[in-house]
C-alpha cells in the first residue's frame, strides 16, 4: 500500500479503551459524534465534531456510519495453520501430530508459503485486525514472505522463525541453523516498515535444552525483540513438560531457567498456571495472550481471569488460528466473556474491547503506536456495523453503548466489519 501525505478527517461515532477499565473507570473514551484528523497516517486530533470542526474546516471529511473502534490487535495467531482450521477429533498434542505438523511441512515451498501469507493477511483485514503477533514455521523464508506481504499492506506485524530442533522429521532445525537464521532475519527486517521480530521457540517440548538456552542468549543480545511461545495450554502437555523438566518448579520455570521470562515475553494460553507462576509472570512483566476459541475447540479448558487479575497479569487477546475457529477478534472477545463466566468471572464488554485493542498492543510493546486512536498514534481503525445481520439489527435497536458493544461481541463476526483502515486509508471495505 502506498500512502499519500495528506490531511484528512473522519466523522462518526468513536469508541476506544486505552487502559484497562478494571483499573481506570475513566479509560473508556466515547464521542457519539466525533472527528479524527489524520496526517500522513497518524492521528493529529480527536474529539467531538462540534469542538474540532471549525479548526479543521479546510480538511476534507469522510462520514463513516457505524461504530469506529481502533484496529484489532491479535496477540497470538499461526498463519500456516489457516487451511487446517476446523480439523476434527483431537486435543492439542495429537492435533499437532495429526493435522498441523504435516501441513506445516508444505511451507518448505516458498511460493506456497507466500500464497498462504497473502491470503492470511487479507483475512485479518477483512476481520478488522490491523496488527498481529504471528507464528510462521521453522522455515526461514516463511518469515520473509510474511513480512514482504505485510510491507505491501502497511500492516504492523511481529513474527519470527520458529525454533524446534526436536520437531518431527522434515520440520526441525538445528541449534546452529536456528541461531544463524534468526540472526539473519533480525538483520534483514529490523527497522523496516511497521514490522517487529520475535524469538519464537515453538514450545518447551520441541526444543533441546541447548536451543532454549540459545534462545535466551539471542533475546539478551537483541533487547528490542519479543519472545513468543506457548505455556500451560493443555493438561497432557503440562504433564509431558513436567516429566521432561524434572528440575523445574512448574511449566513457567522450564522457560525461566533458560532466560525466556522477561518483560518482552508473550506466552499464549496460560490456562493451567500455579499461583507461583502467576506471581513470577507479574514480577517479570511478562504477559499472557488469552485464546478462548482454541481453548474451547481443543478441549483445553477456560482461562482463569480471576486468578490473573489477583496477580495483576498483563493480558491480551489472540485468535490462535488454526486451533481457534474464527479470525474475528470481535467474536473472540465474546468467547472470552463466556470463558470468564465459566469460572464465575464477568468480563465487561469495554474490558473485552480493551483486551482486543490497547491491551494486546501493550502486550506486544506497540501500545505507543496503535490500539487507542489517540493523537500521535497510527490511524488504524475499524468501522463496525451493528445492523450487519437482521438479528444484530433487532438486538441493538435503541440499545445503549455497552449493550450494543456486548451484542456485537456475542453476535458479531466478520460480517459486522464494514471497513478496515490502515494508516488512515481504507484497506478493506465490505461493499467494494
C-alpha positions in Angstrom: 0.0 0.0 0.0 1.4 3.5 -0.9 0.4 6.3 1.4 -0.1 9.8 0.2 1.0 12.6 2.5 -2.3 14.5 3.1 -4.5 15.6 5.9 -7.9 14.0 6.0 -10.6 13.7 8.6 -13.2 11.0 9.5 -16.5 11.8 11.2 -18.6 9.2 13.1 -19.2 7.6 16.5 -15.8 6.9 18.1 -15.1 4.4 20.9 -11.7 3.3 22.4 -10.4 1.9 25.7 -6.8 3.0 26.1 -6.3 1.5 29.6 -7.7 -1.4 31.5 -11.1 -0.2 32.8 -10.7 -2.6 35.7 -8.1 -0.2 37.0 -9.3 3.1 35.5 -13.0 3.7 35.2 -12.3 6.7 33.0 -10.4 4.6 30.4 -13.4 4.4 28.1 -13.4 7.3 25.6 -16.6 7.8 23.6 -17.6 10.6 21.2 -21.2 9.9 19.8 -20.4 12.5 17.1 -16.6 12.6 16.8 -13.9 13.6 14.5 -10.5 12.0 13.8 -8.0 14.1 11.9 -5.1 12.2 10.3 -1.9 13.5 8.7 0.5 11.1 6.9 -1.2 8.1 8.5 -1.0 9.5 12.1 -3.8 10.9 14.3 -3.2 14.5 15.0 -6.5 15.4 16.6 -9.5 13.6 18.0 -12.6 14.9 19.8 -16.2 15.9 19.5 -17.0 17.1 16.0 -18.5 20.3 17.4 -15.2 21.1 19.1 -12.9 20.4 16.1 -15.0 21.2 13.1 -14.1 24.9 12.9 -10.4 24.4 13.4 -10.3 21.8 10.6 -12.9 23.4 8.3 -10.5 23.2 5.3 -9.8 19.5 5.7 -11.9 17.0 3.7 -14.2 15.0 5.9 -15.4 11.4 5.3 -18.5 10.5 7.2 -18.4 6.9 8.4 -21.7 5.4 9.5 -21.2 2.8 12.3 -19.1 2.5 15.4 -15.4 3.4 14.8 -13.0 1.5 17.1 -9.2 1.0 17.0 -7.9 -1.7 14.7 -7.9 -5.1 16.4 -4.6 -6.4 17.6 -4.2 -10.2 17.5 -1.8 -11.2 20.2 -1.3 -14.9 19.1 -2.1 -16.4 15.7 -0.5 -19.0 13.4 -0.6 -18.1 9.7 0.5 -21.6 8.4 -2.5 -23.2 10.1 -5.3 -21.2 8.4 -6.0 -24.0 6.0 -6.3 -26.5 8.8 -8.9 -24.5 10.7 -11.8 -26.8 11.9 -9.7 -30.0 11.9 -11.6 -32.7 13.7 -11.1 -35.0 16.6 -8.0 -34.4 18.8 -6.7 -32.5 21.7 -3.5 -30.5 21.5 -0.6 -32.9 21.2 -2.4 -35.4 18.9 -3.9 -32.5 16.9 -0.4 -31.2 16.2 0.8 -34.6 15.1 -2.2 -35.5 13.0 -3.1 -32.2 11.4 -0.6 -29.4 11.9 2.9 -30.7 11.6 2.1 -32.4 8.2 0.5 -29.1 7.0 3.5 -27.0 8.0 5.9 -29.3 6.1 4.4 -27.9 2.9 5.9 -24.5 3.8 9.3 -25.8 2.6 8.0 -24.4 -0.7 8.5 -20.6 -0.7 5.8 -20.0 -3.3 3.3 -21.9 -1.3 4.2 -20.0 1.8 3.9 -16.7 0.0 0.4 -17.5 -1.2 -0.8 -18.5 2.2 0.8 -15.4 3.8 -1.1 -13.1 1.4 -4.4 -14.9 2.0 -3.8 -14.8 5.7 -3.2 -11.1 5.9 -6.2 -10.3 3.7 -8.3 -12.4 6.0 -7.0 -10.4 9.0 -8.0 -7.1 7.3 -11.4 -8.5 6.4 -12.0 -9.2 10.1 -10.7 -5.8 11.2 -7.3 -6.9 12.5 -4.6 -4.4 11.7 -1.7 -5.7 13.9 -0.7 -9.2 15.0 1.9 -11.4 16.6 2.2 -14.2 14.2 3.7 -17.7 14.2 5.3 -18.7 10.9 7.0 -22.1 10.5 10.5 -23.4 11.1 11.5 -22.3 7.6 13.4 -19.1 7.3 11.6 -18.0 4.2 8.2 -18.4 6.0 9.1 -15.2 7.8 10.4 -13.4 4.7 7.2 -13.9 2.7 5.0 -12.9 5.6 7.0 -9.7 6.2 7.0 -8.9 2.5 3.2 -9.3 2.3 2.8 -7.1 5.4 5.0 -4.4 4.0 2.9 -4.3 0.9 -0.2 -3.8 3.0 1.4 -1.5 5.5 0.4 -3.7 8.4 2.0 -3.8 11.8 3.1 -7.4 12.1 5.5 -9.1 14.6 6.9 -12.5 13.8 10.0 -14.7 14.0 11.3 -18.0 12.7 10.0 -21.0 14.8 12.8 -22.8 16.7 12.2 -26.5 17.1 15.3 -28.7 16.9 13.2 -31.6 18.4 10.5 -31.2 15.8 9.3 -34.1 13.6 11.3 -35.2 10.6 11.1 -32.6 7.8 10.1 -29.9 10.3 13.1 -29.3 12.5 16.1 -27.1 12.6 19.4 -27.4 14.5 21.0 -25.4 17.2 23.3 -23.8 14.7 20.8 -23.2 11.9 18.1 -21.9 14.3 20.5 -19.2 15.6 22.0 -18.3 12.3 18.7 -18.0 10.5 17.1 -16.0 13.4 20.1 -13.5 13.4 19.9 -13.2 9.6 16.2 -12.4 9.8 16.7 -9.8 12.5 19.3 -8.1 10.4 17.2 -8.3 7.3 14.0 -6.9 8.7 14.8 -4.8 11.7 13.5 -1.2 11.3 11.6 -1.9 8.1 8.1 -0.6 7.8 5.9 -1.4 10.7 7.5 -4.8 11.4 8.9 -6.3 14.5 10.8 -9.5 15.4 10.0 -12.2 18.0 12.3 -15.0 19.1 9.9 -18.0 18.8 10.7 -21.4 20.4 7.6 -23.4 19.4 7.1 -24.7 23.0 9.2 -26.4 25.6 8.8 -29.9 24.2 10.1 -29.1 20.7 13.5 -27.7 21.6 16.5 -29.2 23.3 17.8 -27.5 26.5 20.7 -26.2 24.4 18.3 -24.5 21.9 16.2 -23.0 24.7 19.3 -21.6 26.3 20.4 -20.2 23.0 17.0 -18.6 22.5 17.6 -16.9 25.9 21.0 -15.7 24.8 19.6 -14.4 21.5 17.0 -12.4 23.5 19.7 -10.9 25.7 21.7 -9.8 22.6 18.6 -8.2 21.0 16.7 -6.4 23.7 14.3 -4.8 21.2 12.7 -8.2 20.1 9.9 -10.1 21.7 9.9 -13.7 23.0 6.8 -15.6 21.8 5.8 -19.1 22.8 3.1 -21.4 24.3 2.5 -22.0 28.0 0.3 -24.3 30.1 -2.3 -24.8 27.4 -3.4 -28.5 27.9 -3.2 -30.9 30.8 -1.4 -33.6 28.8 1.1 -31.1 27.6 1.7 -29.9 31.1 2.3 -33.5 32.3 4.8 -34.0 29.5 6.7 -30.9 30.3 6.8 -31.9 34.0 8.1 -35.3 33.0 10.9 -33.8 30.9 12.0 -30.9 33.0 12.2 -32.6 36.3 14.2 -29.9 38.0 11.7 -27.2 37.0 9.3 -25.9 39.7 6.5 -25.7 37.1 5.9 -25.1 33.4 6.9 -21.4 33.5 10.1 -22.3 35.3 11.0 -24.6 32.5 11.3 -21.4 30.4 12.6 -19.2 33.2 15.7 -21.3 33.8 16.8 -20.5 30.2 16.2 -16.7 30.4 13.0 -16.7 28.5 10.8 -15.0 31.0 11.0 -11.2 30.9 9.1 -8.0 30.3 9.1 -8.7 26.5 7.8 -12.3 26.8 4.4 -13.2 25.4 3.0 -16.5 26.4 0.0 -17.9 24.7 -2.8 -19.6 26.7 -1.7 -19.9 30.4 -4.8 -21.8 31.4 -3.2 -24.2 33.9 -0.9 -21.9 36.0 0.1 -22.2 39.6 -0.1 -19.1 41.8 3.7 -19.2 41.9 3.9 -19.0 38.2 1.4 -16.1 38.1 3.4 -14.2 40.7 6.6 -14.7 38.6 4.8 -13.5 35.5 3.8 -10.4 37.3 7.2 -9.8 38.7 8.9 -10.3 35.4 6.5 -8.1 33.4 5.7 -11.0 31.0 2.1 -11.4 29.8 -0.5 -13.8 28.5 -2.3 -13.9 25.2 -5.7 -15.3 26.1 -7.1 -17.6 23.3 -10.6 -18.7 24.3 -11.7 -20.0 20.9 -8.8 -22.5 20.6 -9.0 -23.5 24.2 -12.6 -24.5 23.7 -12.0 -26.2 20.4 -9.2 -28.4 21.6 -10.9 -29.1 25.0 -8.0 -27.5 26.9 -10.1 -25.5 29.4 -11.0 -21.9 30.2 -8.6 -19.1 31.1 -8.8 -18.1 34.8 -9.4 -14.3 34.6 -10.0 -14.1 38.4 -6.6 -15.7 39.1 -4.9 -13.5 36.5 -6.5 -10.3 38.0 -5.5 -11.2 41.5 -1.9 -11.4 40.3 -2.3 -8.3 38.1 -1.1 -10.1 34.9 -0.7 -8.3 31.6 -3.2 -9.7 29.2 -4.1 -9.5 25.5 -6.4 -11.5 23.2 -5.5 -13.9 20.5 -7.5 -15.9 17.9 -4.9 -18.7 17.7 -5.8 -19.7 14.2 -6.0 -22.6 13.3 -7.0 -24.2 16.7 -9.0 -21.1 17.0 -12.1 -21.2 14.8 -12.5 -17.6 13.8 -10.3 -14.8 12.6 -12.7 -12.3 14.3 -11.3 -10.7 17.4 -14.8 -9.3 17.9 -16.2 -12.8 18.1 -13.2 -13.9 20.2 -14.0 -11.1 22.7 -17.4 -12.7 23.1 -15.9 -16.1 23.7 -13.6 -14.5 26.3 -16.7 -13.4 28.1 -18.1 -17.0 28.1 -14.8 -18.4 29.2 -14.7 -16.0 32.1 -18.2 -16.7 33.1 -17.5 -20.5 33.2 -15.2 -19.6 36.2 -17.7 -17.2 37.6 -15.9 -14.1 36.4 -17.8 -11.4 34.5 -15.9 -9.8 31.7 -17.1 -6.3 31.0 -17.6 -5.6 27.2 -15.4 -2.5 27.5 -12.7 -4.5 29.1 -13.1 -7.1 26.3 -12.6 -4.4 23.7 -9.5 -3.2 25.6 -8.0 -6.7 25.5 -8.6 -6.9 21.8 -7.0 -3.5 21.1 -4.9 -1.5 23.5 -4.3 -4.4 25.9 -2.9 -6.6 23.1 -0.9 -3.7 21.8 0.7 -3.1 25.2 1.4 -6.8 25.5 3.2 -6.6 22.1 5.1 -3.4 23.1 3.4 -1.4 20.3 1.0 0.4 22.6 2.5 3.8 21.9 1.8 3.3 18.2 -1.6 1.6 18.0 -4.6 0.5 20.0 -6.4 3.6 21.2 -6.8 6.1 18.3 -5.2 8.8 20.4 -3.2 11.7 18.9 0.3 10.6 18.0 -0.9 7.0 17.2 -1.1 5.5 13.8 -4.6 5.7 12.3 -5.6 2.1 12.2 -9.3 1.7 12.8 -12.4 -0.4 12.1 -15.9 0.6 11.3 -18.4 -1.8 12.9 -22.0 -2.2 11.7 -24.4 -3.1 14.5 -27.1 -3.8 11.9 -24.9 -6.2 9.9 -27.3 -9.1 10.3 -31.1 -9.0 10.9 -30.6 -10.4 14.4 -27.9 -7.8 15.3 -30.1 -5.0 14.0 -33.1 -6.3 16.0 -31.0 -6.8 19.2 -29.2 -3.4 19.1 -32.1 -1.2 18.0 -32.4 1.5 20.7 -29.7 -0.1 22.8 -27.2 1.9 24.8 -23.5 1.8 24.1 -22.5 -1.0 26.5 -25.4 -3.2 25.3 -24.6 -2.5 21.7 -21.0 -3.4 22.2 -21.8 -6.6 24.0 -24.2 -7.6 21.3 -21.6 -7.0 18.7 -19.1 -9.2 20.6 -21.6 -12.1 21.2 -23.5 -12.0 17.9 -20.9 -10.3 15.6 -18.1 -11.6 13.5 -16.5 -10.6 10.2 -19.9 -9.6 8.9 -20.0 -6.7 11.3 -16.8 -5.2 9.9 -17.9 -2.6 7.3 -14.4 -1.2 6.7 -10.8 -1.5 7.9 -8.4 1.4 7.7 -4.6 1.2 7.8 -2.8 4.5 8.5 -5.9 6.4 7.6 -6.5 4.7 4.3 -9.2 2.1 3.5 -7.6 -1.3 3.3 -10.7 -3.3 3.1 -14.4 -2.5 2.5 -17.3 -4.8 2.6 -19.1 -3.0 -0.2 -16.1 -2.9 -2.6 
